[in-house]
């Protein structure tokens, strides 16, 4: 039966005179050996389906009990992602971006956190790739965008004015409805566009023409655009100079090595100098100690973020930090 289903999907679907192919992945559990209850059988079929996808998709796989420990966690996460939004399991934390010369917090970066009801807190590095694979990254990303805008407006109404930056995955950025979702988030929260920043990764530069169109539309709306993890991907400063980019972020992998690798320190100095010549604002991420901050300041990078200044904090704690500092200054860097 599974083979017949796979065979049936070899015939393309005709949509608006264009052929589209779909490849299924099938997981199979059998009563009574694989379970006595419907929920148990469905969960085991999901486990088998995950294994089928791992083996290259367009395939079928019977449930094998000994695979449970290996794939059980991933299956639980995949299933959990599908309901996490409606169950309110996601929260946002905020990490300040600081003028390293004055300690002034000029912006915060919104970072998603997930507390799974059974597995506890799940690292974004674990669940974001899974969200991208399952397509859940789009609704999750739209929720982050809206919630970050709402929180910023709540802070404004309490007397705190600070920009908020939101990370956008390449899949979310390339979604035809992306601009619409940005506008919707701003309208629903009543947030002025100048208080919102969009952070994209270098991976979106693979399609430069599409990227340029989207970025120009974002600039027309009035939001700030940052390129995250610079130096690890597809772009160069000369490419970015053709785009309406405001900020370039030096990847933390470079910051980690500026004091121990002469090649890395030279590269970082060059990036800072070129960015300054091209009129980009530049910020270093992942700063963990005073020595790194001093090196960056000495070489012309005025802005930074990282655990040296503050870890990502829940909105309530971030508000306390913003209130306790003089005009939004970090009261005491974590490394001092």
GISUL-V905622 format. One line per field, one symbol per residue. burial: I if it has 9 or more other C-alpha atoms within 8 Angstrom, else O. Layout:
BEGIN
burial->???
END
This chain:
BEGIN
burial->OOOOOIOOIIOIOOOOOOOOIOIIIIIIIOOOOIIIOOOIIIOIIIIIIIIIIOOOIIIIIIIOOOIIOOIIOOIOIIOIIOOIIOOOIIOIIIIIIIIIOOIIIIIIIIIIIIIIOOOOOIOIOOIIOIIIOOOIIIOIIIOIIIIIIIIIIOIIOOOIOIIIIIIIIIIIIOOOOIIOIIIOIIOIIOIOIIIIIIIIIIOIIOOOOOIIOIIIIIIOOOIIIIIIIIOOOOIOOOOIIOIIIIIIIIIIOIIIIIIOOOOIIOOIIOOIIIIIOOOIIIIIIIIIOIOIIOIIIOOOIIIIIIIIIIOIIIIOOIIOIIIOIOOIIIOOIOIO
END
